[in-house]
Amino acid sequence: MSLRVWFWLISLSILWGGSFFFAKVAISELGPLTVVFGRVAIAALALNAMLAISRDSLFRRGTPWPTYVTMGLLNNALPFSLIFWAQTHIASGLASILNATTPLCTVLVAHFFTPDEKISAPKVVALLAGFAGVALLIGPSTMQQADADLWGQLACLAAAFSYACAGVFGRRFKAMGIAPMEAAAGQITASSLLILPIMMIVDRPWALAAPPSLTVWVAVVALALLSTALAYVLYFRILAAAGATNLLLVTFLIPVTSILLGAAFLAERLGLLEFAGMALIGTGLVIIDGRAARLLYPAK
């Protein structure tokens, strides 16, 4: 990859790693679904404005709204809600580590629902390493207690599975001839419409004891504009310039950013067990990525 693409990749990891930090700040005063709606609604406004500037629009005849609604549910509304709720019980760094299992889940989903991405022997090893890391993170004692921390960790894993389903489902956008920017705007707009009534019923934001502080408002706006709208622009640029395999590298970097921000500003501390689990998950991702194997055993 060129230096420019590497810069985009590192920037994307910071933006997405920062999303766990911004969310943790926002849910200190707002309900998780309220934060989800703020994130997707503001991002939807920004992305639709970008489409308007380019003289395009989602609101025209023939827009595939059922496809956008499905993608918005799998890629935004459901996983965002699960992760933000989870962060009311677990540290943002731990949430980001569990979120890094998304490529492992994608291997499983793609095996059953695509004709060309079947599980191979290296992928089996990757899955075993990754899920051993998850088991180490959760631990048998937590499984026995079945407390809020356990449900928070399971919610993050469910979000990773949802992202995996979205990745496989999203393959159809290319075949449908939908531009990346329009696909991003469509799914974000649809997810805003999906989460609005649920947020109104569950969180009832008008019933807050006190208005959110300026810090919380800044966190929500940063979550929407930086970690969602701008991040999606970078995401599709990297995808076009370097391909999906190179884009996978961002998964290695997100937990690092999240852990550093959590330690610096939220006084979060992860133990050796969490870092050991992250190392096993990282090993699985290295195997899936394949770069290390090609360096060690170059083709003759």
Secondary structure, DSSP 8 states (H G I E B T S, - for coil): --HHHHHHHHHHHHHHHHHHHHHHHHTTTS-HHHHHHHHHHHHHHHHHHHHHHTT--SSSTT--HHHHHHHHIIIIIHHHHHHHHHTTTS-HHHHHHHHTTHHHHHHHHHHHH-SS----HHHHHHHHHHHHHHHHHH-HHHHHH--HHHHHHHHHHHHHHHHHHHHHHTTHHHHHT--HHHHHHHHHHHHHHHHHHHHHHHT-GGG-SS---HHHHHHHHHHHIIIIIIHHHHHHHHHHHHHHHHHTTHHHHHHHHHHHHHHHHS-----HHHHHHHHHHHHHHHHHH-HHHHHHS---
